[in-house]
Amino acid sequence: MKKVITVGVFDYFHLGHLILFENAKKYGDYLIVAVQEGDSILKTKPNATKLYTTEQRIYLIKALNIVDEVITYKDVDSLIPTIEFDVFAVGEEQNHAGFKRAIRWCEAHDKEVIRIPRTPGISSSDIKNTLRELL
């Protein structure tokens, strides 16, 4: 069985996230989605405002038939060496230092790294801005 992992915050869950999961699943038989723990989000996104708790985000993602397993993580570079997987599916915007370290680890340990492009016209930032304008 070929296992794929993708990671993210997945707050303001939207169509782009679902398409990310669908595209990631194309590279294997089993999809693991790692949800970043709420208290760790501010390390990489200091101005972030959260809509959902960690538990609520896990609940949303577990409800999706395409997802086989949901786990949590604090830092992506600490998580990746602890998980059994074959393919690391990374969103194209995920470029901070922790992702760079995780990708280097994958390359050194013969794990495939796939960059998944964003869904055009859909982003969490745009959704947040639209909601602010509406309120």
C-alpha positions as CSV (number, residue, x, y, z in Angstrom):
1,M,0.0,0.0,0.0
2,K,1.4,3.4,-1.0
3,K,0.7,6.0,1.7
4,V,0.5,9.8,1.0
5,I,0.6,12.5,3.7
6,T,-0.3,16.1,3.4
7,V,-0.3,18.7,6.1
8,G,-1.9,22.0,6.9
9,V,-4.0,24.2,9.2
10,F,-7.3,23.6,7.2
11,D,-9.2,26.3,9.0
12,Y,-11.8,28.0,7.0
13,F,-12.2,24.6,5.3
14,H,-13.0,25.2,1.6
15,L,-13.1,23.6,-1.9
16,G,-9.4,24.2,-2.4
17,H,-8.6,21.9,0.6
18,L,-10.8,19.2,-0.8
19,I,-9.2,19.4,-4.2
20,L,-5.8,19.2,-2.5
21,F,-6.9,16.0,-0.8
22,E,-8.2,14.6,-4.1
23,N,-5.0,15.4,-5.9
24,A,-2.8,14.0,-3.2
25,K,-4.8,10.8,-3.1
26,K,-3.9,10.2,-6.8
27,Y,-0.4,9.4,-5.7
28,G,-1.2,6.5,-3.5
29,D,-3.8,4.3,-1.9
30,Y,-4.0,5.7,1.6
31,L,-4.3,9.4,2.5
32,I,-3.1,10.8,5.8
33,V,-4.0,14.4,6.6
34,A,-2.1,16.0,9.4
35,V,-3.8,19.0,11.0
36,Q,-1.7,21.6,12.7
37,E,-2.5,22.0,16.4
38,G,-4.1,25.3,17.2
39,D,-1.4,26.5,19.6
40,S,1.3,25.9,17.0
41,I,-0.3,27.9,14.2
42,L,1.0,31.2,15.4
43,K,4.7,30.1,15.0
44,T,4.4,30.2,11.2
45,K,1.4,32.5,10.9
46,P,1.8,35.1,13.7
47,N,-1.3,37.1,12.6
48,A,-3.6,34.2,12.2
49,T,-7.1,34.2,13.5
50,K,-8.7,30.7,13.9
51,L,-12.3,29.9,13.1
52,Y,-12.2,26.3,14.3
53,T,-10.5,24.5,17.2
54,T,-8.1,21.7,16.4
55,E,-10.8,19.2,17.4
56,Q,-13.3,20.8,15.1
57,R,-10.9,20.8,12.1
58,I,-10.1,17.1,12.8
59,Y,-13.9,16.3,12.9
60,L,-14.5,18.1,9.6
61,I,-11.6,16.3,7.8
62,K,-12.4,12.8,9.3
63,A,-15.9,13.1,7.7
64,L,-14.4,13.1,4.2
65,N,-14.5,9.7,2.5
66,I,-11.3,10.5,0.6
67,V,-9.3,10.8,3.8
68,D,-8.1,7.5,5.5
69,E,-6.5,8.9,8.6
70,V,-6.3,12.2,10.4
71,I,-3.4,13.1,12.8
72,T,-2.2,16.3,14.4
73,Y,1.2,17.9,14.5
74,K,3.0,20.9,15.9
75,D,5.9,21.4,13.5
76,V,6.0,19.7,10.1
77,D,9.7,19.0,10.2
78,S,9.3,17.2,13.5
79,L,6.3,15.2,12.3
80,I,7.6,13.9,9.0
81,P,10.4,11.6,10.4
82,T,7.9,10.0,12.7
83,I,5.3,8.9,10.2
84,E,5.3,5.9,7.9
85,F,4.5,7.2,4.4
86,D,5.8,7.1,0.8
87,V,4.7,10.4,-0.7
88,F,4.7,13.9,0.9
89,A,2.1,16.0,-0.9
90,V,2.9,19.7,-0.3
91,G,0.8,22.7,-1.3
92,E,2.7,25.0,-3.6
93,E,2.5,27.9,-1.0
94,Q,4.1,25.8,1.8
95,N,7.6,27.1,1.7
96,H,8.6,28.2,5.2
97,A,11.7,26.9,6.9
98,G,10.0,23.9,8.5
99,F,8.7,22.7,5.2
100,K,12.1,23.1,3.6
101,R,13.6,20.9,6.4
102,A,10.9,18.3,6.0
103,I,11.4,18.2,2.2
104,R,15.2,17.8,2.7
105,W,14.5,14.9,5.1
106,C,12.2,13.3,2.5
107,E,14.8,13.6,-0.2
108,A,17.5,12.1,2.1
109,H,15.2,9.2,3.0
110,D,13.9,8.3,-0.5
111,K,10.4,9.7,0.1
112,E,8.7,11.2,-3.0
113,V,7.7,14.9,-2.7
114,I,4.9,16.2,-4.9
115,R,4.0,19.9,-5.2
116,I,0.2,20.3,-5.5
117,P,-0.8,23.6,-7.2
118,R,-3.4,25.9,-5.6
119,T,-6.9,25.8,-6.8
120,P,-7.3,29.0,-8.9
121,G,-9.5,31.7,-7.3
122,I,-9.7,30.0,-3.9
123,S,-7.7,30.8,-0.8
124,S,-8.2,30.9,2.9
125,S,-6.9,34.5,3.0
126,D,-9.5,35.6,0.4
127,I,-12.3,33.9,2.4
128,K,-11.1,35.6,5.6
129,N,-11.0,39.0,3.9
130,T,-14.5,38.5,2.4
131,L,-15.9,37.6,5.7
132,R,-14.3,40.7,7.3
133,E,-15.9,42.9,4.6
134,L,-19.3,41.3,5.2
135,L,-19.2,41.9,8.9
